[in-house]
């Protein structure tokens, strides 16, 4: 089992602090970008690298088909948002934030669809 298999308590705590601060900024419309306010992005999760220098924020928008527009707006405002987050955190160093589209719900839906297929349901019943 490799050391990188599970995040440390420090990484988890830093990720949660960043997630809360980012969510608060987006909720209050503090980014100053009308496009971001229109898209209403939500922060699903923030994962921090072991050295705490990079934070990856997994984002969603409730507006179907607008994921790329959301990422573009977040990246356009990346430095400004990072500057808003930094004073809210009790961290020595503010990580660079990278934005990604959260696909966890899409993946879960795909698994649910597969499990509902008659041939899969039949095979699962055989195991019971």
Helices and strands as residue ranges (DSSP letters): G 3-5, H 9-27, H 34-39, E 41-48, E 54-61, H 67-76, H 78-86, E 96-101, H 104-116, H 118-127
